[in-house]
């Protein structure tokens, strides 16, 4: 039945839910992303667990009313902590039917999902647009969706001259009423979001919010409540890029050199707004190569600097990163991965840069490579990276991705620790006889010489060199220098703890992931174990070097499979067999290092892997195990 015929004031009790997934979608520039971010923040303040995921079109400004042009936000709201974006959407607010079609065709909506659809297009002066809307509406209803037409344009026009700039706040008020979120919290959020604008703008948006709230109360025949438990400790709600930027400040690093690149740019934008307040500098270079060189120069001068980029920019930085390895200069590189190769999918999520980060560069260039698994780990990973870089005088690469970059999640407000900060620059005289690369034969470590230290004068070179930093091409010196730089990874590996197994320490199937797949894998494992399956998981935060204890964990399960967001060949392809199959990145590394038959499942769909997909893949693997495959 067409739900539009049933609109009436609601007299029934609210439906109690454990969780719900909500989408707000529009053409670019209509504010759907701000609406979604605000809804997520309000839910978090209510005490709900949330995970928000931005819906970003591949083009910066796609044509209006295009199927591929959906821009907005997806908010998963739960009673308990939420660790990933979840599965399909329960309710969607759409500002036109074309962007909605894109989400339907991508199979992102649950069967029977509620659709709140802007109705202005039904009477549009362009007959083709009106016909398209009517036809799409009819098909959606026939497909079983609960479609409610909402006069957003008409309602907003009574309050503002340009409804296109007001629908997002109308929609926010509507959703706050549907999910029983306090209107006062919503008003506070509007005050915060528009606080720097003229007061008239703030007041207009509050009126739009209130109008949406009232319209939902008067016209919609359903209500929800998602019980929440307020945290007993202060929480912060930020996305992954903001968490990275906060980590830069908390780490004591004072220099960030960057060049704008999607999806990493917002991290440096945030730093540009606040970094000066804590004595930091954001340097926007003329290109990615210059940004890397600037950061290396700052680190050589005595500070540890960070450069933030994405895949194509990381490729351009490779020569500079090699210089930092050869010169043994501490450097933190953040790579917010995106779809590739080449320009690829600038706004889409992928985990395609692992092998590049670990093995990239000509010659042997050992680097520490780490990957945060959630928003909180984005913050702490930068603090750890700075300490590692300065302790071992080497490059540390942090692999985030577009999924983490734009997703929001509450986590306990970090309490500052003096241990996070860098020590003052050491300008004490260098002991007589000390050499710039006086490598320890057991650890590969050497004292860091800084410009200006009495007795520390030497010429830094990117050429092969001896302990005195003199250019040396002979075989013995070159071999020894490579040996010492490699020992640093071994020395650091000895400091790592074995990764924890999520679930039982042994069983039939171990799912191994890294980075942002953590939450979805663990949710899938929890569901599978509740069904009686002997499945566990392990998330690797350090990819180079790998922590001790991994082999023992792999050997404790009948089968091991990685879950990743990069390419691997499917075995059901007629051309693929064991002699030519390409495995996903982590599976390749685990197979090579531990000589274990590691299987893999991967997707490169431009979005995070869903828990339901992981459950399906795991059940298929268990079925094959049972048959003896």
N, C-alpha and C positions, 0 to 999 in steps of 0.2 A: 504494500500500500504506500502511496506517496505521502511521505511524512509531512509535506507542506500543507496537506489538508487537515492535519491534526494539531496545528499550532493553537495553543490555548494556555491560559494561566495554569501553572502546575500546582496541584493540591496534594500530590502524593509525596511520600517520604523520600529522602535522598537514598540512592543506591550506594551501598557501602562497597568500596573496591579496595583490593590489595595494591593495585597499580593501574595506570592508564598511560597510553602514549598519545600525545597531542601534536598535531602539525598546524602551523600557520604558514600559508604560502601565497605568494603574489608575484606580480612582475617586479623586476628590480627597481628599487627606489621608492617603493610604497610602504616600507617600514615594517614588513613582516618579521624580519630578523630582530629588530628592536622589541617588537611585541613578544616574540618567543623568549628572548633573553630576560625581559622583565617578568614574564610569567614564571620562568625558572627561578629567578631570584625571589619572587614572592613565595613560591612553594617552599623554597629552602628556608626562608624566614619563618614559615609556618611550622617547620620541623620535618618536612618531607625529604626523602632522598630524591635527588634529581640527577639526570644526565641529559644535557642538551647537545644537539648536533645541528650545525648549520647546514642548510640546504642551499647550495651555491651553484648557479648555472656555470657551464664551461666558459661562456663568453662574459666579459665584464658587463656589457649592456646589451643583452639579447633583444630581439624585436619584441614589442609588447604583445601579449596574448599569444605566446608561442608555447607549444607543447614541451619543448626542451628548456624553457626559460624560467622554470620555477625557482624562486628565491624565497627563503624563509628559514624556519627553525623547527626542529623536532624535539619535543620535550618529553622525556620519560619521567613520570612522577610516581614515587612508590612510598609505601608506609615505612619501609626499612631502607638501608643504604643501597644505592643504585651504582653499579660499577661499569655499565655500558649502555649503549643505545637501545638494546632490546630487539624485539622482532617487528611485527607489523603494527601499523598505526590504528588506534581505536577511534579517534575523532580528528577531523581535519576542518579548519576554517580556510576557505579559499576565496580569493578576491576576483577570480574569473574561472571559467570552466576549462580553459585551455591548459593552464598550468596544472590544474587538477588532473586532467587527462594524462599528463606526463607521469604523475605519481601512480595513477591507476595502471597504466601500461607497464610501469616498472615493478608492478606487483608489491607495492609498499603498503597497501591498505588491507586490513583484515576483512574477510567476508562479513557483510552486514555493518560495516563501519558507519559511524555518523558523519555526515557531511553538512557543514554550514556554509552555504554558497551565496555569494553576492548576487542579487537578482536584477541589477540594473541592466544587464545585457539582454534580458527577455524583451524589453521594449526599446532596444537601441535603434537609433535612426537609420543605421546601416542594416538593411534587410538581411544581408548574408550573415552578419554577426548575430542578429536576433535568431535566425534560423539555426545557426550552429549551436547556440546556447540551448534552445528548445530541444533540439535533437540529442545533444549530450545529456541534458537533464533526464530526458525520457529513458535513455539507455542506462544511466546510472541507477534509476529507480528499478528498471527491469532486471538489473543485475543483482538486486537485493540490498543495495545501500540505502540507508535511512537519510534521505536528502531533505534538508530544511532550507528554504530560501529565506535570505536575510536582506532587508532593504538598507544595507550599509550606506550607500551613496545618499539615499533619501534622508536617512536619519542624521548623517554627519553634515549635510548641506544646511540644516537648520541652525548649525552652530559655527561652521567655518566656511569660508568662501571656496576653499580648495579641499574637497573631501578626500582627494588622493593622499593628502598629508594628515588625515585624521582617522582613517579607517583602522589603523593599527591600534590606536588607543580605544576606539569603540570595541574592537575585537577583544582587547585585553580586559575591559570591563565585563564583557559578555562571558568570557572564560572564567573570570574570578567568581562570577555569580554561579556558573555551572558547577564549579569545583569547591564552592563554599570557602573561598579565600576572602579574608576580611578586606572590605573596601578601603579601610584606613591604611592597611599595608600597601595596597595598590596606589593610593594617593601619595604615600611616602615615596614609593618607587618612582612615580612620575616626577615628583619634586627633585629626586636625585638625578634622574635621567636628563631632565631639562633645566636643572638648576642654574646653569651658566647662561641661559638665554633670558630674553626679556620676560618680565613677570606676566605680561599678557599672553605669551606663548604657553607658559606653565599653566595658567588658569584655563586657557582654551582646551588644553589636553586633559585637564582634570574634568572639565564638563563633558568631553567626549567619553572619557572613562565611565563617568556616572551614567551617561545616556545608554551606553552599551550594557551596563549592569542592569539598569531598569528595564531595557527592552527584553533581555533574556528572562527576567523575572515575570514579565507580563505575557510573553509569547511562546516560550519553550516548555514542553511537557515532560521534561526529564531533568534530574539533578543528580550529582554525584558527591560523595565525600570519600576522601582517601585519608584514613586516620594517620596521624603523625605523632611522633614522640620528640619533643624538643631536646636538642643536645644539651648536656650538662656542662659542656665546655664551649668557649667562643668558636665560631666557624667562619671561614671565608669561602666565598663563591666566586671563582675566577675560571677562565679558560686556560688551556695548556700554555698558550703563548704568554699570557700575563704571568702565569706561574713561573715560567722560565725567566722572564724579566725580573720578577721579584727575587728569584734565586740568584741572578747576577748581582743584584744589590746586596743581598744577604751574604754572599760569598766574600765580599770585600773587594771584588774586581772593580776597577774604576774606569776602564776603557772598553767601549763596545764599538767596533768598526763594522760597518755593514753597507750593503747596497740593496735597495728595495727589490724584493722578489716574493711573489705569492707561493705558499701561504705563510711565509715566515715574517713578513713585514710588520705585522701588528705587534710583535714582541719588541722590536726596536722603536716603534711608534710610542708604545707605552713608556719605554725607557726615556725617550726624548722628552716626554712630558714631566718626568719626575726625577731623572737621574741626577740632575744638577743639585737638587735639594740635599743629596747625600754625598756630594763632591765628585760625581761621575761625569763622564763625557761620552756622548754619542757622536761618532764621526761617520758622516755619510760620504763615502768615497765615490770616485767617478765610475768605478766598476768593481766587480767582484775580486779581481786580482789585486787591485789597489787596496781594497778593504782588508784582505788577508795580509798583505805586506805591511799595512799600517799597524795591524794588531801584533804582528811579529816584532815590529820595531819597538812598540810600546813594551812588549814583554822582555825584549832584549835589554831595554833601558832599566829594568828592575821590577816592573809590575807584571802581573799576569793578565792578559787581555782576552776578550772573547770576540769572535766574529760569528754572526748569525746569518744563515742562508737556507736555500733549498737545493734540490738535486742539481739543476743546471749550474747554479752558482758554486756548488761544492766541486763540480768537475773543473771549473775554471780555477779554483783555489788549489788544485792538486800540486802544482809546481811549488807554490808557496809553502804548502804543508810539508813537502819534501825538504825544503830549506830548514824549516823549524825542526824536523827530525834530525837532519844532518848537524845543525848547529846546536842541538839539544836545548832548544828554547821552549819553555812552557807555553802552551797555547790551548785554549778551549774553543772548539768548533761545534756549533749547533747546526744540525741539518734537519730542518722540518720537511720530511720527505713528501713528495707528491708523485702523481702518475707520470711515467716516462715511456720511452726515451725521448730525447730532444725536448721540445717544448711540452710534449705529452699532454697531460690533463692538469693544468696549473691549479685548479681548485679542488681536485679530487684526491682521495686518500690512497696511498700505496706504501708498501714496505720494500721497495725495490733497490735500496742503496746499501744493503748490508755488506755484500761482497765488495763493493766499491770502497766502503769505509774501512774494511779490514785489510783488503789486499791492494787497493788502489795506489798508484805511484809507480814510477819506474824504479827498479832496484828494490832492495829490502828496506822498508820504512815502517818499523813497528810503531803502532799507536794503540792506545787504550780505546776501546769502543764500548759504549754503554747505551742502554735504551730504557727510558722510564716507561712504566706500565700503566700509569694513571696520572691524574692532574697533580696530586700531591707529590708523586715521585718526580714530576717535571721540576718542581721547586727544589727538592733536595738533591736531584742529580747534578745541578749546576754547582752547588756548594761542594759536593764530593769531587766533581771534575776539577775544580780549581785546586783543591788540596792535592789531588793525585798529580796534576800537571806540574805543580811546583815542587812536590816531594821528589818526583822522578825526572824532572826536567824533560818533559816529553809532551806530545800532542794527545789530547783527550777529545774524542768525538762523541757527541750526544746525538742519538738518532730519535727524534720525535717524528710526528707525521701530521698530515692535514686533519686526521680524525681527532687527535689529541689537541691540536692547535686551536680549534674552534669550539671544542666541547667544554661545557661547564660542569663542575661537580663540587659539592661542599666537602671541605675537609677541616680538621682542627686547625685553628689559627696557630701558626708556628710561634714558639716562644724563642726569642733571640738567644743565641749562645755565642759567647766570646770565641769558642772553638771554631766557629765558622770563618772567622776573619783571617786575612793574610797577616803574617808577621811584618813588622816594619822592614823597609829595605835595608839590607845589611851593607853598610859602607865601611866596615872595619878593614884594616889592612890585610891583604892576602899574606898568609905565612910564607916566609922565604922558601923558595924551592917548589912551591905548589904550582901545578900546571892546570890550564883551563879544562883539560879533559883527563884528569888524573884518575882514571877509572878504577873503581874497586873491583878486584878480580872475582869476587863472589857475587856481587850484586849488579855490577855495571854502572853504579852510581858514581857521580863526581860532584865536587863542590861547584856551585853556580857562581861564575864571575860576573860582576855587574860593572858597567862603565862608571868610572870615577873612583873605583876602589884602588887605594894605593897599592902598588905592586901587582895589579891585576891586568895591566895593559897587554892586549894581544889583538891579533887580527882575526875577526870572525870570517869564516869561509864556508861556502857551500860545496867546495871541492873536497875530495877525500883528504883527510888530514890525520896527523898524529896527535899525541897527548898535548903537545905544545901549540896546537892549532896551526902547525906548518903544513902546507900542501905536501902530500906524500902519496905517490902513486905505486910504491912498491907493494908486492903481493902480501907480505907479512903484516905490514901496518894496516892495509885495507881490511884484511881478514880479521885482525884483532879488533878494529873499530866496529865492524859489523857484529862481531861476537859480543862486545860489551853493550852495545845498544840493545841487542836482543835479550841480554840478561835482565834488563829492566822489567820486561814483561814477566819473566819467570819470578823475579823478586816480588813484583806486585801481586802475582797470582797466589803467592804464599800467604798473603794477608787476607784473602777472600774466604768467606764462609761458604759451605756447600749450599746450593739453592734448596729451598724447602719444597717438599712434595705436597701438593694440595690433594687431600684425600689419604687413602691408605698407602703405606710405603711400598707395597707390592700388589700385583693383580694381573689382570688380563691385558689392559691397554693403558699406556701413558701418553697423554697429549702434551706436547712440548711447544711452547710459544715464546715470543719475545715482544717487548714493546706493548703497543696498544691492544693486542689481542687478549691480554691477560684477563680482563673482566668477563668478556664473553665466554672464554674457555672455562673459567672457574664456575660461571653460572651453569653452563652446559654440564659440567662434571657433577655439580650438586644435584641437578635433576636426574642424571643418569644413575647416580649412586642411590638416589631415593627409589629408583625402579629396580634396584638389586644388581646393577651392573658393576663389575669390578674395574672401574675406570678412575684414574687419577690424572693430575696435570702438574706441570712444572714450568715456571716462567723464568727465563734467563735474562737477568738485568745486565750482566757483563758478557759480551760476545767475544771480546778479545782483551785480555786472555779469558778463557773460560774457567769458572771456579772449580775447585776440587769437588769430588763426590758425584760428578755427573755420570761417569761410567757406571758406578755402583747403582745409581738410580735407574739407568737404562736397562741394566742387566736384571733388575728385579721385576720386570714385566714381560709377558709373553710377546707383546707387540708394542712398538713405539711409532708414533706418527706426529709430525709437526703440523701446526696450523698457522698459516702465514698469509700475508697480503702481498705476495709477489708471484712470479710465474713458475709453474711446473707443468710438465706434460701429463695428460690424463691417459691412464692405461687402456681406456675403452676406445681410443683412437686407433684405427687400423694400422697406421704407420708406426705406432709406438710399441716398443718392446723393451726388455731389460737392457739390451745392448745399446740403445740410443735414447732412452728416456732422460730428460732433463729434470732434475729434482729442484725443489724450492731451495732458497738460499741457506736457511739454517739446517735443513735436512742434508744438504751437500756438505756442510761443515761438520755435522755430527758423524756422518758416514765416514768421512775422511779421517777425522781425529780418533774416533773410538772403534772403527771397524765393526759397527753395529748396523744391522739391516733396518734402517729407519725409513719408514714410508712417509708420505706427505700429502696434505690437502692444502690447496691455496686458491684464492680468488683475487682477481684484479678488476673488480667491477666499479672501482672508484669510491667504494664505501666500506665501512667496517663490516667484518664478517658477523653474521647474526648468531646468537646462541642456538636457535632452532636448526640452522645449517650445520653447526658443529655437532649437535645431537644426532642428526641424521647420518652424517659421515661416520661418527663413532659407532653407531648401531650397525651400519653396513660393514665396518671393519670387524666388529665383534662377531657378526654372522659368518664372515669368511673364516675367522679363527675357529669357530665352532665346527665348520665343515672341514677344517684342516688345511685351508688355503694358506 
